[in-house]
Amino acid sequence: MNSSVISLRNSKVSIIDPWGSTAIESYERLFEEFGIQRISDLIDKLPYKPSFIRRGIVFGHRDFERIIEAINKKQTFAVMSGIKPTGPLHVGAILTLREIVFFQKLGGTAFYCIADIEAYEDNGIPLEESEKIALDNLLDALALGLDSSRAYIYRQSKENDVKDLAFIFARSVTLSTIEAIYGVRHMGLYMSALVQAGDILLPQLKRFGGPKPTVVPVGVDQDPHIRLCRDLAHKFRDKLGFIPPSATYHMLIRGLDGSSKMSKRNPMSYFTLTEDIDSITYKLKNAFTGGKPTAKEQKMLGGEPEKCPIFDLYKFFFIEDDKKLLEIYWKCKNGEMLCGEDKAFAIEIITSFIRNHQRRRKSFIDKARELLGLT
C-alpha cells in the first residue's frame, strides 16, 4: 500500500498527498500510523503560546524537543518554509507565515523558499511566469510579518546548493522507496521532492554556519516530504553532519463550501489575500455553515460550530481572544446567534483585516523586488 494512504475504521480512508487532494478522517490515526508526536506534551516549555498553539491547531511534531531546547538555551536554530508560486496566496497561508514569525521572534533565522521548480513540475508554470507570481507572494509574506533582516529568501531555480544537494541525495534513493512515499508520479515530481529536501537541509550547510536544529512548520499534507528529508539527513549525517530536521504539523482548514480542505480547484472554497473586498464578501455570505436549515430550528436545537467554516476562520486566523472565541462558540451552540448574524460579523472583521493587509503590502514593493533580485 502507498504509505501516504491510511486505512481507517469503517472502511474510511485518509489520504495525505502533497501534490493533490488531501482528506483527513482522523488526526488521532496519524499519531498511530506515522509516529507523529503530540505537541500538547511540550507546549508548556515554550516561552509563550500563540493562539495556533493554545488551540491545538498545531497539533503534532517530529523532534520538536530539539527546537525547544535551542529556544530555551538561546542557541542557534533555523525555521524553514516557503511558498509554491502558482497564484495569489489564499487565506490558509496566514497560518504558516505566523508560525515562521513566531519562531523568528524566539530567535530563529528564517529560510524562505520560492518553490519555482516545484511550481513548474507540479503545475507547469514556466520560471518567467513564476517570477512575477513570486513577487506578489513575497509582498504578502512581508506584510504578514516575515522579518527579512532575519531571513534568507531565495528562489529554488537560482540556488545552486539546493540543486546540488538534490543531485547528491538522488544517489541514495531508489525508485521503489520514492514510489512507496509518493505513489507513481512522473520523474519531475520525484526530482522536485529531492530539491525540497535540499531546501530543508540548506540552513545546515557550512556557508550558513553549519549543522543546526531546523524546524519546518507544515500542514500535515506535507508529511511525505518531511519523512523523506529526515531519512536523507540520517543517511548523510556522517558525511555532511546533518541534524534530522524537526517539524510541526498544523490542521487543514476546511473550505468555505464545507469541503475538507480549501482548494484552488474550487474558487468558492477560499479567498485570496489580494482579492476584491466585494468578492470576499460574496463568498462569506454564501459560505456553508454549521447552522440548522431554519431560524426556528437553530433557536431550538442550536448550531454546530465544529462543522462551520466561518467558525474555523475565527479559530485559525481572525479572533485572537480565547474568551471571545468561546463566547461565539456557545452563542452558536445554544442557538442564541443565527448564521446571518454570524456571517455579518465575520465579514466585518475579515474584510477589515484584508483592507489593512492590502495597504501594508504596498509598502514592501521595493524591498520584495530587492530580495528577489528584480531591481
C-alpha positions, 0 to 999 in steps of 0.5 A, a space after each residue: 500500500 502507498 504509505 501516504 494512504 491510511 486505512 481507517 475504521 469503517 472502511 474510511 480512508 485518509 489520504 495525505 498527498 502533497 501534490 493533490 487532494 488531501 482528506 483527513 478522517 482522523 488526526 488521532 490515526 496519524 499519531 498511530 500510523 506515522 509516529 507523529 508526536 503530540 505537541 500538547 506534551 511540550 507546549 508548556 516549555 515554550 516561552 509563550 503560546 500563540 493562539 495556533 498553539 493554545 488551540 491545538 491547531 498545531 497539533 503534532 511534531 517530529 523532534 520538536 524537543 530539539 527546537 525547544 531546547 535551542 529556544 530555551 538555551 538561546 542557541 542557534 536554530 533555523 525555521 524553514 518554509 516557503 511558498 509554491 508560486 502558482 497564484 495569489 496566496 489564499 487565506 490558509 497561508 496566514 497560518 504558516 507565515 505566523 508560525 515562521 514569525 513566531 519562531 523568528 521572534 524566539 530567535 530563529 533565522 528564517 529560510 524562505 523558499 520560492 518553490 519555482 521548480 516545484 511550481 513548474 513540475 507540479 503545475 507547469 508554470 514556466 520560471 518567467 511566469 513564476 517570477 512575477 507570481 513570486 513577487 506578489 507572494 513575497 509582498 504578502 509574506 512581508 506584510 504578514 510579518 516575515 522579518 527579512 533582516 532575519 531571513 534568507 529568501 531565495 528562489 529554488 531555480 537560482 540556488 545552486 546548493 539546493 540543486 546540488 544537494 538534490 543531485 547528491 541525495 538522488 544517489 541514495 534513493 531508489 525508485 521503489 522507496 520514492 514510489 512507496 512515499 509518493 505513489 507513481 508520479 512522473 520523474 519531475 515530481 520525484 526530482 522536485 521532492 529531492 530539491 525540497 529536501 535540499 531546501 530543508 537541509 540548506 540552513 545546515 550547510 557550512 556557508 550558513 554556519 553549519 549543522 543546526 536544529 531546523 524546524 519546518 512548520 507544515 500542514 500535515 499534507 506535507 508529511 511525505 516530504 518531511 519523512 523523506 528529508 529526515 531519512 536523507 539527513 540520517 543517511 548523510 549525517 556522517 558525511 555532511 553532519 546533518 541534524 534530522 530536521 524537526 517539524 510541526 504539523 498544523 490542521 487543514 482548514 476546511 473550505 468555505 463550501 464545507 469541503 475538507 480542505 480549501 482548494 484552488 480547484 474550487 474558487 468558492 472554497 477560499 479567498 485570496 489575500 489580494 482579492 476584491 473586498 466585494 468578492 470576499 464578501 460574496 463568498 462569506 455570505 454564501 459560505 456553508 455553515 454549521 447552522 440548522 436549515 431554519 431560524 426556528 430550528 437553530 433557536 431550538 436545537 442550536 448550531 454546530 460550530 465544529 462543522 462551520 467554516 466561518 467558525 474555523 476562520 475565527 479559530 485559525 486566523 481572525 479572533 485572537 481572544 480565547 474568551 471571545 472565541 468561546 463566547 461565539 462558540 456557545 452563542 452558536 451552540 445554544 442557538 442564541 446567534 443565527 448564521 446571518 448574524 454570524 456571517 455579518 460579523 465575520 465579514 466585518 472583521 475579515 474584510 477589515 483585516 484584508 483592507 489593512 493587509 492590502 495597504 501594508 503590502 504596498 509598502 514592501 514593493 521595493 524591498 520584495 523586488 530587492 530580495 528577489 533580485 528584480 531591481 
